[in-house]
Amino acid sequence: MISEDLLLEFGAQKVTLKKNEVLFNEEARAEFYYQIISGEIKMYNITELGKEFVQGIFGAGKSFGEPPLLGGFKYPAGASATESSKIYRLPKVAFIKLLEANSEIHLAFTSILCKRLAYKAMIAKEVSIHPPEHRITTLLDYLKAQNGTKEFTINLTRQQIAELTGLRVETVIRSIKKLEAQKILRLENHKIII
């Protein structure tokens, strides 16, 4: 999103995270802008029963956690590395100065945040009223649309799909088999093609 040169110019530091290392917890104060150099970060909540609900998964070149940073509220979810990862960390004051000096980046963030808000509304609707197969196809169709191709290979595990849709892994596996039988998707070497 933001070029490496610009991040470094404004004082960003590189941070290395091990797999499963927590970057911040739910309810922590938002003090930094984060952008992924390599690896993958997930934002998640843990339910009272100990089940994890993943709010989002972010890969190289993506940023995350901006709403609390810009809105001045605590993180509504925790964040941890799903694999060994490197990220840029830029203090909030420097991030605000960067945005003030670069209106095109500021506008790009507005667009990204609007798209994330639309995704959150879509998932909230799915989780609250739709059956498992509908939840899964809505998520897969969303990912396919983000890629913009006619056919798309889903690079999520069954566990990740479960975490993103609020379902159990067993339910995801059964639902994917039903969707394959209905020819809504196909499986090749355990990968979902839609």
FIKOLMAR-336140 format. One line per 10 residues: number of its first residue (from 1); their letters; for each residue x, y, z of N, C-alpha, C. Coordinates in nm, 3 decimals. Example, Ala and Ser with C-alpha at 12.3 -4.5 7.8 and 13.67 -1.06 7.14 Angstrom:
<atoms>
1	as	1.319:-0.569:0.780:1.230:-0.450:0.780:1.320:-0.330:0.780 | 1.285:-0.225:0.708:1.367:-0.106:0.714:1.290:0.003:0.787
</atoms>
This chain:
<atoms>
1	misedlllef	0.083:-0.120:0.000:0.000:0.000:0.000:0.087:0.125:0.000 | 0.165:0.144:0.107:0.256:0.259:0.114:0.395:0.209:0.077 | 0.466:0.285:-0.006:0.598:0.239:-0.050:0.694:0.228:0.068 | 0.787:0.135:0.055:0.888:0.113:0.159:0.968:0.241:0.185 | 1.007:0.309:0.079:1.085:0.432:0.094:1.010:0.537:0.176 | 0.882:0.552:0.149:0.802:0.651:0.221:0.784:0.611:0.367 | 0.761:0.484:0.392:0.749:0.437:0.530:0.877:0.464:0.609 | 0.991:0.430:0.547:1.120:0.452:0.615:1.148:0.601:0.633 | 1.110:0.681:0.536:1.128:0.826:0.546:1.054:0.883:0.668 | 0.939:0.825:0.700:0.861:0.873:0.813:0.891:0.798:0.944
11	gaqkvtlkkn	0.992:0.711:0.941:1.039:0.649:1.065:0.989:0.510:1.096 | 0.940:0.438:0.996:0.893:0.301:1.020:1.009:0.210:1.058 | 0.978:0.112:1.141:1.076:0.011:1.182:1.027:-0.125:1.136 | 1.123:-0.214:1.105:1.089:-0.351:1.069:1.078:-0.434:1.197 | 0.975:-0.518:1.201:0.952:-0.606:1.315:0.937:-0.748:1.260 | 1.000:-0.844:1.325:0.989:-0.984:1.286:0.904:-1.058:1.388 | 0.810:-1.138:1.338:0.723:-1.217:1.424:0.739:-1.364:1.391 | 0.740:-1.447:1.494:0.740:-1.591:1.474:0.598:-1.639:1.451 | 0.584:-1.758:1.396:0.452:-1.817:1.377:0.378:-1.820:1.511 | 0.253:-1.777:1.510:0.164:-1.771:1.627:0.200:-1.662:1.729
21	evlfneeara	0.300:-1.581:1.699:0.334:-1.472:1.791:0.226:-1.363:1.783 | 0.185:-1.317:1.900:0.081:-1.214:1.909:0.144:-1.076:1.890 | 0.084:-0.997:1.802:0.130:-0.861:1.778:0.060:-0.765:1.875 | -0.070:-0.781:1.887:-0.146:-0.706:1.987:-0.271:-0.785:2.025 | -0.323:-0.757:2.143:-0.442:-0.824:2.193:-0.565:-0.735:2.177 | -0.680:-0.798:2.179:-0.807:-0.726:2.180:-0.807:-0.632:2.301 | -0.857:-0.512:2.281:-0.866:-0.407:2.384:-0.735:-0.332:2.408 | -0.629:-0.365:2.333:-0.504:-0.288:2.344:-0.522:-0.153:2.273 | -0.448:-0.053:2.317:-0.452:0.078:2.251:-0.383:0.070:2.116 | -0.441:0.133:2.017:-0.383:0.136:1.882:-0.281:0.249:1.875
31	efyyqiisge	-0.156:0.212:1.863:-0.049:0.312:1.863:0.038:0.311:1.737 | 0.017:0.211:1.649:0.102:0.196:1.532:0.021:0.162:1.407 | 0.075:0.204:1.292:0.029:0.158:1.162:0.114:0.035:1.129 | 0.050:-0.071:1.079:0.121:-0.194:1.045:0.102:-0.227:0.897 | 0.212:-0.264:0.831:0.206:-0.308:0.691:0.297:-0.429:0.677 | 0.246:-0.531:0.613:0.317:-0.660:0.604:0.418:-0.658:0.490 | 0.541:-0.695:0.522:0.647:-0.711:0.423:0.639:-0.853:0.365 | 0.635:-0.952:0.455:0.622:-1.092:0.415:0.551:-1.168:0.526 | 0.490:-1.279:0.488:0.418:-1.359:0.586:0.269:-1.329:0.583 | 0.204:-1.358:0.696:0.059:-1.344:0.702:0.017:-1.315:0.846
41	ikmynitelg	-0.077:-1.223:0.860:-0.130:-1.183:0.990:-0.280:-1.206:0.990 | -0.331:-1.258:1.101:-0.476:-1.270:1.115:-0.523:-1.184:1.231 | -0.641:-1.126:1.215:-0.707:-1.055:1.324:-0.824:-1.142:1.367 | -0.840:-1.159:1.499:-0.934:-1.259:1.549:-0.992:-1.219:1.685 | -1.102:-1.285:1.718:-1.162:-1.277:1.851:-1.172:-1.419:1.905 | -1.168:-1.432:2.036:-1.189:-1.561:2.101:-1.322:-1.553:2.175 | -1.411:-1.649:2.147:-1.541:-1.649:2.211:-1.528:-1.698:2.355 | -1.637:-1.687:2.432:-1.637:-1.734:2.571:-1.611:-1.884:2.579 | -1.643:-1.956:2.473:-1.621:-2.100:2.471:-1.481:-2.136:2.418 | -1.400:-2.034:2.390:-1.264:-2.057:2.344:-1.251:-2.077:2.194
51	kefvqgifga	-1.359:-2.057:2.119:-1.355:-2.072:1.973:-1.302:-1.943:1.912 | -1.219:-1.959:1.811:-1.160:-1.842:1.744:-1.247:-1.803:1.625 | -1.277:-1.674:1.614:-1.347:-1.619:1.499:-1.253:-1.520:1.431 | -1.214:-1.549:1.308:-1.117:-1.467:1.237:-1.189:-1.352:1.167 | -1.147:-1.231:1.199:-1.205:-1.111:1.137:-1.145:-1.086:0.998 | -1.019:-1.123:0.980:-0.953:-1.102:0.852:-0.816:-1.164:0.849 | -0.770:-1.198:0.730:-0.636:-1.252:0.707:-0.568:-1.161:0.606 | -0.446:-1.117:0.639:-0.377:-1.018:0.558:-0.238:-1.070:0.519 | -0.204:-1.055:0.391:-0.076:-1.103:0.340:0.018:-0.990:0.302 | 0.128:-1.025:0.238:0.233:-0.930:0.201:0.177:-0.811:0.124
61	gksfgeppll	0.222:-0.692:0.163:0.180:-0.569:0.099:0.052:-0.509:0.156 | -0.016:-0.583:0.243:-0.142:-0.536:0.302:-0.115:-0.470:0.438 | -0.206:-0.383:0.474:-0.203:-0.321:0.607:-0.324:-0.369:0.684 | -0.324:-0.347:0.814:-0.436:-0.392:0.897:-0.440:-0.310:1.026 | -0.557:-0.308:1.088:-0.573:-0.241:1.216:-0.585:-0.090:1.212 | -0.618:-0.034:1.095:-0.624:0.112:1.085:-0.745:0.177:1.152 | -0.866:0.115:1.150:-0.980:0.185:1.210:-0.956:0.230:1.355 | -0.905:0.146:1.445:-0.880:0.193:1.581:-0.770:0.300:1.586 | -0.674:0.289:1.499:-0.566:0.387:1.493:-0.620:0.524:1.454 | -0.702:0.528:1.349:-0.757:0.654:1.301:-0.874:0.702:1.387
71	ggfkypagas	-0.949:0.608:1.444:-1.068:0.643:1.521:-1.042:0.670:1.669 | -0.922:0.636:1.715:-0.888:0.662:1.855:-0.956:0.570:1.955 | -0.985:0.446:1.913:-1.043:0.350:2.007:-0.955:0.225:2.015 | -0.984:0.139:2.111:-0.903:0.018:2.131:-0.933:-0.086:2.024 | -0.838:-0.176:2.004:-0.855:-0.282:1.904:-0.974:-0.370:1.941 | -1.066:-0.393:1.847:-1.179:-0.481:1.874:-1.142:-0.629:1.855 | -1.018:-0.655:1.810:-0.971:-0.791:1.786:-0.820:-0.796:1.811 | -0.770:-0.915:1.835:-0.626:-0.935:1.848:-0.565:-0.963:1.712 | -0.432:-0.960:1.704:-0.362:-0.992:1.580:-0.241:-1.079:1.610 | -0.221:-1.181:1.528:-0.104:-1.267:1.542:-0.058:-1.316:1.406
81	atesskiyrl	0.066:-1.363:1.401:0.124:-1.414:1.277:0.080:-1.559:1.257 | 0.032:-1.592:1.138:-0.004:-1.730:1.107:0.117:-1.808:1.057 | 0.222:-1.733:1.024:0.349:-1.790:0.981:0.457:-1.687:1.014 | 0.581:-1.725:1.002:0.689:-1.629:1.026:0.666:-1.508:0.936 | 0.670:-1.389:0.996:0.631:-1.268:0.922:0.723:-1.150:0.954 | 0.734:-1.059:0.858:0.804:-0.933:0.878:0.706:-0.822:0.845 | 0.704:-0.720:0.930:0.612:-0.609:0.910:0.683:-0.477:0.934 | 0.625:-0.371:0.878:0.666:-0.235:0.913:0.573:-0.187:1.023 | 0.630:-0.115:1.117:0.553:-0.055:1.226:0.586:0.094:1.228 | 0.484:0.177:1.214:0.501:0.322:1.210:0.415:0.384:1.320
91	pkvafiklle	0.475:0.466:1.409:0.397:0.528:1.516:0.282:0.612:1.461 | 0.174:0.619:1.538:0.052:0.688:1.495:0.079:0.832:1.451 | 0.156:0.908:1.529:0.183:1.049:1.496:0.250:1.060:1.359 | 0.347:0.972:1.333:0.416:0.974:1.204:0.322:0.930:1.091 | 0.236:0.833:1.118:0.139:0.788:1.018:0.044:0.901:0.979 | -0.005:0.974:1.077:-0.095:1.087:1.049:-0.022:1.192:0.964 | 0.102:1.221:0.997:0.181:1.317:0.918:0.199:1.268:0.775 | 0.225:1.138:0.759:0.240:1.079:0.626:0.111:1.098:0.546 | -0.004:1.073:0.607:-0.132:1.089:0.538:-0.157:1.236:0.502 | -0.125:1.325:0.593:-0.144:1.469:0.567:-0.058:1.516:0.451
101	anseihlaft	0.061:1.458:0.437:0.153:1.499:0.331:0.126:1.428:0.198 | 0.042:1.325:0.199:0.018:1.244:0.079:-0.131:1.216:0.064 | -0.203:1.312:0.007:-0.349:1.300:-0.002:-0.393:1.178:-0.083 | -0.314:1.136:-0.183:-0.353:1.020:-0.263:-0.352:0.892:-0.179 | -0.260:0.883:-0.084:-0.256:0.767:0.005:-0.375:0.774:0.101 | -0.402:0.893:0.150:-0.517:0.911:0.240:-0.646:0.867:0.172 | -0.665:0.907:0.046:-0.785:0.867:-0.028:-0.788:0.716:-0.054 | -0.673:0.658:-0.079:-0.666:0.513:-0.101:-0.708:0.439:0.027 | -0.666:0.491:0.143:-0.706:0.428:0.269:-0.856:0.439:0.291 | -0.914:0.551:0.255:-1.059:0.567:0.267:-1.130:0.460:0.186
111	silckrlayk	-1.083:0.436:0.065:-1.142:0.333:-0.021:-1.127:0.194:0.041 | -1.008:0.162:0.091:-0.983:0.032:0.153:-1.073:0.011:0.274 | -1.084:0.115:0.358:-1.166:0.102:0.478:-1.314:0.084:0.443 | -1.360:0.149:0.338:-1.498:0.131:0.294:-1.522:-0.012:0.246 | -1.426:-0.068:0.173:-1.439:-0.206:0.126:-1.438:-0.304:0.244 | -1.354:-0.278:0.343:-1.352:-0.365:0.461:-1.483:-0.356:0.538 | -1.540:-0.237:0.546:-1.668:-0.220:0.613:-1.778:-0.298:0.540 | -1.777:-0.292:0.408:-1.875:-0.369:0.330:-1.858:-0.519:0.353 | -1.733:-0.566:0.361:-1.705:-0.707:0.389:-1.759:-0.745:0.527 | -1.734:-0.662:0.627:-1.782:-0.690:0.764:-1.934:-0.699:0.767
121	amiakevsih	-2.002:-0.609:0.697:-2.148:-0.612:0.692:-2.197:-0.741:0.625 | -2.128:-0.780:0.518:-2.165:-0.902:0.447:-2.150:-1.024:0.538 | -2.037:-1.035:0.608:-2.012:-1.149:0.695:-2.108:-1.149:0.813 | -2.137:-1.033:0.871:-2.232:-1.026:0.983:-2.369:-1.079:0.940 | -2.411:-1.042:0.821:-2.539:-1.091:0.768:-2.534:-1.242:0.750 | -2.427:-1.291:0.691:-2.413:-1.435:0.666:-2.419:-1.514:0.795 | -2.342:-1.471:0.895:-2.333:-1.544:1.021:-2.467:-1.542:1.095 | -2.539:-1.432:1.083:-2.662:-1.420:1.161:-2.783:-1.490:1.100 | -2.791:-1.503:0.967:-2.915:-1.556:0.911:-2.902:-1.668:0.808 | -2.784:-1.695:0.757:-2.775:-1.791:0.646:-2.717:-1.926:0.689
131	ppehrittll	-2.758:-2.033:0.617:-2.704:-2.166:0.645:-2.557:-2.177:0.600 | -2.487:-2.282:0.644:-2.343:-2.296:0.616:-2.304:-2.286:0.469 | -2.377:-2.352:0.380:-2.339:-2.351:0.239:-2.344:-2.209:0.183 | -2.444:-2.134:0.223:-2.458:-1.996:0.176:-2.342:-1.911:0.229 | -2.308:-1.928:0.356:-2.196:-1.853:0.415:-2.067:-1.879:0.338 | -2.043:-2.007:0.311:-1.919:-2.045:0.242:-1.916:-1.990:0.100 | -2.025:-2.006:0.024:-2.024:-1.955:-0.114:-2.012:-1.803:-0.117 | -2.073:-1.735:-0.021:-2.060:-1.589:-0.017:-1.914:-1.550:0.007 | -1.847:-1.616:0.100:-1.705:-1.588:0.124:-1.622:-1.618:0.001 | -1.642:-1.734:-0.061:-1.563:-1.773:-0.178:-1.589:-1.680:-0.296
141	dylkaqngtk	-1.715:-1.642:-0.317:-1.747:-1.547:-0.424:-1.681:-1.412:-0.399 | -1.678:-1.370:-0.274:-1.612:-1.243:-0.238:-1.463:-1.250:-0.272 | -1.397:-1.358:-0.234:-1.254:-1.373:-0.261:-1.228:-1.378:-0.411 | -1.315:-1.447:-0.484:-1.301:-1.455:-0.630:-1.316:-1.316:-0.692 | -1.414:-1.240:-0.646:-1.437:-1.105:-0.699:-1.317:-1.014:-0.671 | -1.253:-1.031:-0.557:-1.134:-0.951:-0.524:-1.020:-0.980:-0.620 | -1.016:-1.104:-0.668:-0.911:-1.145:-0.761:-0.943:-1.102:-0.904 | -1.071:-1.094:-0.936:-1.113:-1.047:-1.068:-1.093:-1.144:-1.182 | -1.086:-1.273:-1.153:-1.068:-1.372:-1.260:-1.195:-1.455:-1.276 | -1.207:-1.520:-1.392:-1.323:-1.604:-1.421:-1.324:-1.728:-1.333
151	eftinltrqq	-1.207:-1.785:-1.312:-1.192:-1.903:-1.227:-1.086:-1.873:-1.123 | -1.110:-1.915:-1.000:-1.020:-1.878:-0.891:-0.996:-1.997:-0.798 | -0.869:-2.019:-0.763:-0.832:-2.122:-0.666:-0.826:-2.057:-0.529 | -0.901:-2.112:-0.436:-0.907:-2.059:-0.299:-0.786:-2.109:-0.222 | -0.706:-2.017:-0.170:-0.586:-2.053:-0.096:-0.608:-2.046:0.055 | -0.722:-2.098:0.098:-0.752:-2.106:0.240:-0.770:-2.251:0.279 | -0.730:-2.283:0.401:-0.755:-2.417:0.452:-0.901:-2.427:0.497 | -0.947:-2.548:0.520:-1.083:-2.566:0.571:-1.096:-2.498:0.708 | -0.989:-2.504:0.786:-0.988:-2.438:0.917:-1.005:-2.287:0.903 | -0.933:-2.227:0.809:-0.945:-2.083:0.788:-1.084:-2.044:0.739
161	iaeltglrve	-1.143:-2.125:0.652:-1.279:-2.098:0.607:-1.375:-2.104:0.726 | -1.355:-2.202:0.813:-1.439:-2.214:0.933:-1.425:-2.090:1.021 | -1.303:-2.046:1.041:-1.278:-1.930:1.127:-1.335:-1.801:1.067 | -1.337:-1.791:0.936:-1.388:-1.671:0.869:-1.541:-1.669:0.859 | -1.605:-1.786:0.874:-1.750:-1.793:0.860:-1.821:-1.827:0.990 | -1.745:-1.848:1.097:-1.807:-1.882:1.225:-1.862:-2.023:1.231 | -1.808:-2.111:1.147:-1.854:-2.250:1.142:-1.749:-2.343:1.203 | -1.790:-2.467:1.227:-1.695:-2.570:1.271:-1.629:-2.629:1.146 | -1.508:-2.680:1.160:-1.436:-2.738:1.047:-1.516:-2.852:0.985 | -1.575:-2.935:1.069:-1.653:-3.049:1.019:-1.769:-3.001:0.932
171	tvirsikkle	-1.832:-2.893:0.973:-1.943:-2.836:0.895:-1.893:-2.784:0.761 | -1.777:-2.719:0.761:-1.718:-2.669:0.637:-1.689:-2.785:0.542 | -1.631:-2.891:0.593:-1.598:-3.007:0.508:-1.724:-3.066:0.446 | -1.828:-3.086:0.527:-1.955:-3.141:0.475:-2.017:-3.046:0.372 | -2.015:-2.918:0.403:-2.076:-2.819:0.313:-2.002:-2.811:0.180 | -1.871:-2.818:0.184:-1.793:-2.813:0.060:-1.825:-2.935:-0.027 | -1.842:-3.052:0.036:-1.880:-3.172:-0.040:-2.018:-3.153:-0.105 | -2.112:-3.092:-0.030:-2.245:-3.066:-0.087:-2.234:-2.968:-0.204 | -2.155:-2.865:-0.187:-2.139:-2.764:-0.293:-2.072:-2.824:-0.416 | -1.980:-2.917:-0.393:-1.916:-2.985:-0.507:-2.019:-3.073:-0.579
181	aqkilrlenh	-2.103:-3.145:-0.504:-2.206:-3.231:-0.564:-2.306:-3.147:-0.644 | -2.331:-3.023:-0.599:-2.423:-2.933:-0.669:-2.354:-2.858:-0.783 | -2.225:-2.886:-0.803:-2.143:-2.825:-0.909:-2.130:-2.672:-0.894 | -2.134:-2.625:-0.770:-2.113:-2.483:-0.741:-1.964:-2.454:-0.734 | -1.887:-2.555:-0.696:-1.741:-2.546:-0.694:-1.686:-2.683:-0.730 | -1.556:-2.689:-0.751:-1.493:-2.819:-0.774:-1.365:-2.828:-0.690 | -1.322:-2.948:-0.665:-1.202:-2.974:-0.587:-1.096:-3.036:-0.677 | -0.975:-2.986:-0.668:-0.860:-3.043:-0.738:-0.746:-3.048:-0.640 | -0.699:-3.168:-0.609:-0.591:-3.188:-0.512:-0.622:-3.117:-0.381 | -0.745:-3.130:-0.335:-0.795:-3.072:-0.208:-0.808:-2.921:-0.213
191	kiii	-0.781:-2.858:-0.326:-0.798:-2.714:-0.341:-0.936:-2.685:-0.398 | -0.997:-2.578:-0.349:-1.130:-2.537:-0.396:-1.113:-2.445:-0.516 | -1.182:-2.479:-0.625:-1.182:-2.397:-0.746:-1.325:-2.344:-0.763 | -1.337:-2.215:-0.779:-1.470:-2.157:-0.798:-1.469:-2.067:-0.920
</atoms>
